[in-house]
């Protein structure tokens, strides 16, 4: 027994406790790799835990099911980007063409520098077989993204910066070339397709899009 006046010993938190906050991100990153390699149906939580360097029991501390883990992957790879775009839109006070340019540039950069192409390949190939996950992707990514872009297009129309077009189809046109870029990078290039210059695609798309949207004096809407 230590005497009452013994100096306090420095706290030595166990390694797992010191790294607790990092664990979910490590597991999500490993899950993305395994889902991308094996597909959702064939992916095993044992393999995800092994790739993350944790026990299966540790994985279950953070994610109860494979479905819950897949949803976390979606949020990490795509949901966070949408949150950034939503925050940018909420605080932006400048011209709407500049806002669209910022949003498209943000998303194009994520395609170049993230695992987004792999996620889209997985979604296209797998989620039709898993309706619950398909609905989750629709609600959390597709509907949310289209709603944000529709809001931005309406802003431009109301401010007299854009022609009076139906905002819904325009919102889909804003995102369509970016989705093509992600699918190309994730599915076509690995099969031997010619490398896609995403930056050039982004710049050309913005030129054509914003020129077509611009309200011109004396021209019909």
C-alpha positions in Angstrom: 0.0 0.0 0.0 1.3 3.5 -0.9 1.7 5.9 2.0 -0.9 8.8 2.1 1.8 11.4 1.3 3.3 9.5 -1.6 3.6 11.7 -4.8 0.9 11.2 -7.3 1.8 9.0 -10.2 1.5 10.4 -13.7 -1.7 9.2 -15.4 -1.0 6.6 -18.1 -4.2 6.2 -20.1 -4.3 2.8 -21.8 -3.4 3.0 -25.5 -6.9 2.1 -26.6 -8.3 5.0 -24.5 -5.8 7.5 -25.8 -6.7 6.6 -29.4 -10.5 6.3 -28.8 -11.4 9.4 -30.8 -9.4 8.2 -33.8 -10.9 4.7 -33.9 -14.1 5.4 -35.7 -12.3 7.2 -38.5 -9.8 4.3 -38.8 -12.7 1.8 -39.0 -14.6 3.9 -41.6 -11.5 4.2 -43.8 -10.9 0.4 -43.6 -14.6 -0.2 -44.3 -14.3 1.9 -47.5 -11.4 -0.2 -48.7 -13.1 -3.5 -48.0 -16.5 -2.4 -49.4 -14.7 -1.1 -52.5 -12.7 -4.3 -53.0 -15.4 -6.9 -52.1 -18.7 -5.1 -52.6 -21.2 -4.5 -49.8 -22.8 -8.0 -49.8 -19.5 -9.9 -49.7 -17.7 -7.6 -47.2 -17.1 -9.1 -43.8 -16.8 -7.2 -40.5 -13.9 -9.5 -39.6 -12.0 -8.2 -42.6 -12.8 -4.6 -41.9 -11.7 -5.0 -38.3 -8.4 -6.6 -39.4 -7.7 -3.9 -41.9 -8.4 -1.2 -39.2 -6.1 -3.0 -36.8 -8.8 -3.5 -34.2 -10.7 -6.5 -32.8 -14.2 -7.2 -34.0 -15.3 -6.5 -30.5 -13.8 -3.0 -30.7 -15.5 -2.4 -34.0 -18.9 -3.3 -32.4 -18.2 -0.5 -29.8 -18.8 2.0 -32.6 -21.0 0.3 -35.2 -23.7 -2.3 -34.4 -24.1 -3.6 -37.9 -22.6 -3.6 -41.3 -25.4 -1.4 -42.5 -24.7 1.2 -39.9 -21.0 1.1 -40.9 -21.9 1.6 -44.5 -24.0 4.6 -43.7 -21.1 6.0 -41.8 -18.9 5.5 -44.9 -21.4 7.4 -47.0 -21.5 10.3 -44.5 -17.7 10.5 -44.3 -17.1 10.4 -48.0 -20.1 12.5 -49.3 -22.2 13.8 -46.4 -19.3 15.9 -45.0 -18.8 17.5 -48.4 -22.5 18.4 -48.7 -22.3 19.9 -45.2 -19.4 22.1 -46.3 -21.4 23.2 -49.4 -24.5 23.9 -47.3 -22.5 26.1 -44.9 -20.8 27.9 -47.8 -24.3 28.6 -49.4 -25.8 29.8 -46.1 -23.0 32.4 -45.5 -22.4 33.5 -49.0 -23.4 37.1 -49.9 -21.8 37.6 -53.3 -23.0 37.0 -56.9 -24.7 33.6 -57.4 -22.4 32.7 -60.4 -19.5 32.9 -57.9 -21.3 30.7 -55.5 -21.9 28.0 -58.2 -18.3 28.3 -59.2 -17.2 27.7 -55.6 -19.5 24.7 -55.1 -18.5 23.0 -58.4 -14.8 23.6 -57.7 -15.2 22.2 -54.2 -16.9 19.0 -55.4 -14.5 18.6 -58.3 -11.6 18.8 -55.9 -13.2 16.1 -53.8 -13.4 13.9 -56.8 -9.7 14.3 -57.5 -8.6 14.0 -53.9 -10.9 11.6 -52.1 -12.5 8.1 -52.3 -15.7 9.5 -53.8 -15.3 7.7 -57.1 -15.1 4.4 -55.4 -18.2 5.2 -53.3 -20.2 6.0 -56.4 -19.1 2.8 -58.2 -20.2 0.9 -55.1 -23.5 2.7 -54.9 -24.3 2.1 -58.6 -23.4 -1.6 -58.4 -24.8 -2.6 -55.1 -27.5 -0.5 -53.6 -30.3 -1.6 -56.0 -30.0 -5.0 -54.1 -30.4 -3.4 -50.7 -33.5 -1.1 -50.7 -32.9 0.3 -47.2 -29.4 1.5 -48.1 -30.6 2.8 -51.4 -33.2 4.9 -49.7 -30.6 6.2 -47.2 -28.4 7.2 -50.1 -31.3 8.8 -51.9 -32.4 10.8 -48.8 -29.0 11.8 -47.4 -27.1 12.4 -50.7 -29.2 12.8 -53.8 -32.3 14.6 -52.4 -30.1 16.8 -50.1 -27.7 17.7 -52.9 -30.5 18.5 -55.5 -32.3 20.6 -52.9 -29.2 22.6 -52.2 -28.5 23.2 -55.9 -32.1 24.1 -56.6 -32.0 26.7 -53.8 -28.8 28.2 -55.4 -30.4 28.4 -58.8 -33.5 30.0 -57.4 -31.3 32.5 -55.7 -29.8 33.5 -59.0 -33.2 33.8 -60.7 -34.6 35.9 -57.9 -31.6 38.3 -57.9 -32.0 38.8 -61.7 -28.6 37.1 -62.4 -30.0 34.0 -64.2 -32.7 33.5 -66.8 -36.1 32.4 -65.6 -35.6 28.6 -66.0 -37.0 25.7 -64.1 -34.5 25.4 -61.2 -35.0 21.6 -60.8 -33.5 20.5 -64.2 -30.9 23.2 -63.9 -29.8 21.8 -60.5 -29.3 18.4 -62.1 -27.3 19.9 -64.9 -25.0 21.5 -62.4 -24.1 18.2 -60.9 -24.2 15.9 -63.9 -20.7 16.4 -65.3 -19.3 15.9 -61.8 -21.0 12.6 -61.4 -19.8 11.6 -64.8 -16.2 12.5 -63.7 -16.5 10.5 -60.5 -17.9 7.4 -62.3 -15.2 7.7 -65.0 -12.5 7.9 -62.3 -13.9 5.1 -60.3 -15.1 2.6 -63.0 -13.9 3.5 -66.5 -10.3 4.4 -65.9 -9.5 1.2 -63.9 -10.7 -0.8 -67.0 -8.3 1.0 -69.3 -10.3 4.1 -70.2 -8.4 7.2 -71.1 -7.5 9.3 -68.0 -10.0 12.1 -67.5 -8.8 15.7 -66.8 -11.3 16.6 -64.1 -10.0 20.1 -63.8 -10.5 20.7 -67.5 -14.0 19.2 -67.3 -14.8 21.4 -64.4 -13.7 24.6 -66.1 -15.4 23.8 -69.4 -18.6 22.9 -67.6 -18.6 26.2 -65.6 -18.0 28.2 -68.8 -20.9 26.6 -70.7 -23.3 26.5 -67.6 -22.8 30.0 -66.5 -22.9 31.4 -70.0 -26.2 29.6 -70.6 -27.7 30.7 -67.3 -26.8 34.4 -67.6 -29.6 36.8 -68.1 -28.8 39.0 -71.1 -30.3 42.4 -71.5 -32.9 42.6 -74.3 -32.9 38.8 -74.8 -36.0 36.7 -74.0 -35.9 34.7 -70.8 
